[in-house]
């Protein structure tokens, strides 16, 4: 699978983490890599170990020309829906970059309007180093938020399932209730709330 790389100087990669979970923000990252400082081992964040992801995240932050995180909070996800909230979070990440890129490459099949040339690349997190770097930063950032949530609410198992709708998470919601951080518009959460009413 070959993608057409734009012939411009500053390419920014964008990816998101957290569209599927029932809790917490959707987190995005935007990264402009430095061609003079290539980073070995960049690929889809889901395909590398947590230890390696954490190491790469630090390296990306130190060596990239620019990087930024964006997010859309739970109330925005519930108000807008997850797709529109994700697009908003992507725009926020790109807007937060210290340097304006010439072109934005987004993982997936659609791009928000950045006010900059942009292309969507399906499976881009495994094909485009800038998107791989963004996927790593976003994953490490969101996982850290899940670890913090796990400390606050140990009965829910967030460190293990990261908020995804696993059997353990669904059982914990039924047993211990819906938290303020849960996405009320998502069906499994909504069903528990309806049963409680």
C-alpha positions as CSV (number, residue, x, y, z in Angstrom):
1,X,0.0,0.0,0.0
2,X,1.8,3.1,-1.2
3,X,0.6,6.6,-0.4
4,X,1.4,9.8,-2.3
5,X,3.7,11.9,-0.1
6,X,3.2,15.6,-0.7
7,X,6.3,17.3,-2.0
8,X,6.4,20.0,0.7
9,X,8.9,20.9,3.4
10,X,6.8,20.6,6.6
11,X,4.5,17.6,6.9
12,X,2.4,17.1,10.0
13,X,1.0,13.7,11.0
14,X,-2.2,13.5,13.0
15,X,-3.8,10.6,14.8
16,X,-6.4,10.0,17.6
17,X,-6.7,7.5,20.4
18,X,-9.9,6.8,22.3
19,X,-12.8,6.8,19.9
20,X,-14.1,3.4,21.2
21,X,-13.8,3.7,25.0
22,X,-16.8,4.4,27.2
23,X,-15.0,6.9,29.4
24,X,-12.6,9.9,29.1
25,X,-11.6,12.4,26.4
26,X,-10.6,11.5,22.9
27,X,-7.0,12.5,22.6
28,X,-5.2,13.5,19.4
29,X,-1.6,14.4,18.5
30,X,0.0,16.4,15.7
31,X,3.7,15.9,14.9
32,X,6.2,17.5,12.5
33,X,9.3,15.3,12.4
34,X,12.8,16.7,11.8
35,X,14.2,15.1,8.6
36,X,17.7,15.6,10.0
37,X,16.9,13.5,13.1
38,X,15.1,10.4,12.0
39,X,13.6,8.2,14.7
40,X,14.0,4.4,14.3
41,X,11.1,2.1,15.1
42,X,8.1,4.3,14.4
43,X,5.0,2.4,13.5
44,X,1.3,2.0,14.6
45,X,1.3,2.5,18.4
46,X,-0.8,-0.6,18.9
47,X,1.9,-2.8,17.5
48,X,4.6,-1.9,20.0
49,X,5.0,-2.6,23.6
50,X,4.1,-0.1,26.3
51,X,7.7,0.2,27.4
52,X,8.8,0.9,23.8
53,X,6.0,3.4,23.2
54,X,7.0,5.4,26.3
55,X,10.6,5.5,25.2
56,X,9.6,6.6,21.6
57,X,7.2,9.2,23.0
58,X,10.1,10.9,24.9
59,X,12.3,10.7,21.8
60,X,9.6,12.2,19.6
61,X,9.1,15.1,22.1
62,X,12.8,15.8,22.1
63,X,13.6,15.4,18.4
64,X,10.5,16.6,16.5
65,X,10.4,20.0,15.0
66,X,7.0,20.5,16.7
67,X,4.4,18.4,18.4
68,X,1.1,19.1,20.2
69,X,-1.7,17.3,21.8
70,X,-5.4,18.0,21.3
71,X,-8.5,16.6,23.0
72,X,-12.3,16.7,23.1
73,X,-13.8,16.2,26.6
74,X,-16.6,13.9,27.5
75,X,-19.3,16.6,27.4
76,X,-18.1,17.6,23.9
77,X,-18.3,13.9,22.8
78,X,-21.8,13.6,24.2
79,X,-22.9,16.9,22.6
80,X,-21.3,16.6,19.2
81,X,-21.0,12.7,18.8
82,X,-17.6,10.9,18.7
83,X,-16.8,11.6,15.0
84,X,-17.3,15.4,15.3
85,X,-15.5,15.5,18.7
86,X,-12.5,13.7,17.1
87,X,-12.3,16.1,14.3
88,X,-12.5,19.0,16.8
89,X,-9.6,17.4,18.8
90,X,-7.5,17.0,15.6
91,X,-8.0,20.7,14.7
92,X,-7.0,21.7,18.3
93,X,-3.8,19.6,18.0
94,X,-2.7,21.2,14.7
95,X,-3.7,24.7,15.9
96,X,-1.5,24.2,19.0
97,X,1.7,23.4,17.0
98,X,4.5,26.0,17.4
99,X,5.1,25.8,13.6
100,X,2.4,25.8,10.9
101,X,2.9,22.8,8.6
102,X,2.6,22.9,4.8
103,X,0.5,19.7,4.7
104,X,-1.4,17.6,7.2
105,X,-1.7,13.8,6.8
106,X,-4.4,12.2,8.9
107,X,-4.8,8.6,9.8
108,X,-8.1,7.2,8.5
109,X,-10.6,8.1,5.7
110,X,-11.4,11.8,6.4
111,X,-9.8,15.0,7.5
112,X,-11.3,18.0,9.3
113,X,-10.9,21.5,7.8
114,X,-7.5,22.6,9.2
115,X,-7.3,25.6,6.9
116,X,-4.2,23.9,5.5
117,X,-3.8,21.3,2.7
118,X,-4.6,17.9,4.2
119,X,-5.0,14.2,3.1
120,X,-6.5,11.2,4.8
121,X,-4.3,8.1,4.7
122,X,-6.0,4.7,5.5
123,X,-3.8,2.7,7.8
124,X,-1.5,5.8,7.9
125,X,-0.3,5.0,11.4
126,X,1.7,2.1,9.9
127,X,2.7,3.9,6.7
128,X,3.6,7.5,7.5
129,X,6.3,8.2,10.1
130,X,4.6,11.5,11.2
131,X,1.3,9.7,11.7
132,X,3.0,6.9,13.6
133,X,4.7,9.4,15.9
134,X,1.3,11.1,16.5
135,X,-0.3,7.8,17.3
136,X,2.4,7.0,19.8
137,X,2.1,10.4,21.6
138,X,-1.7,10.2,21.7
139,X,-1.7,6.6,23.0
140,X,0.8,7.3,25.7
141,X,-1.1,10.5,26.8
142,X,-4.5,8.8,27.0
143,X,-3.1,5.6,28.6
144,X,-1.6,7.8,31.4
145,X,-5.0,9.4,31.9
146,X,-6.5,5.9,32.3
147,X,-3.9,5.0,34.9
148,X,-4.8,8.2,36.8
149,X,-8.5,7.2,36.6
150,X,-7.5,3.7,37.8
151,X,-5.9,5.3,40.9
152,X,-9.0,7.3,41.6
153,X,-11.5,4.5,41.0
154,X,-9.7,1.2,41.5
155,X,-12.9,-0.9,41.3
156,X,-13.3,-0.3,37.5
157,X,-10.1,-1.8,36.2
158,X,-9.1,1.1,33.9
159,X,-5.4,0.2,34.0
160,X,-6.3,-3.1,32.3
161,X,-9.0,-2.2,29.8
162,X,-8.2,1.5,29.2
163,X,-12.0,2.3,29.2
164,X,-12.9,0.1,26.3
165,X,-16.2,-1.8,26.6
166,X,-14.8,-5.1,27.9
167,X,-16.9,-7.5,29.9
168,X,-15.0,-6.4,33.1
169,X,-15.7,-2.8,32.4
170,X,-19.4,-3.3,31.7
171,X,-19.7,-5.4,34.9
172,X,-18.0,-2.7,36.9
173,X,-20.4,0.0,35.6
174,X,-23.4,-2.2,36.5
175,X,-22.0,-2.9,40.0
176,X,-20.5,0.5,40.9
177,X,-22.4,2.9,38.7
178,X,-21.7,5.4,36.0
179,X,-18.9,8.0,36.8
180,X,-18.9,11.6,35.8
181,X,-16.1,10.8,33.3
182,X,-18.3,8.2,31.5
183,X,-19.7,9.1,28.0
184,X,-23.4,9.2,28.5
185,X,-24.2,9.1,24.8
186,X,-22.5,5.7,24.4
187,X,-25.1,2.9,24.4
188,X,-23.7,0.7,27.2
189,X,-23.5,3.7,29.6
190,X,-26.9,5.0,28.5
191,X,-28.5,1.6,29.1
192,X,-27.2,1.4,32.7
193,X,-28.4,5.0,33.4
194,X,-31.9,4.0,32.0
195,X,-32.0,1.0,34.2
196,X,-31.2,3.1,37.3
197,X,-34.0,5.5,36.4
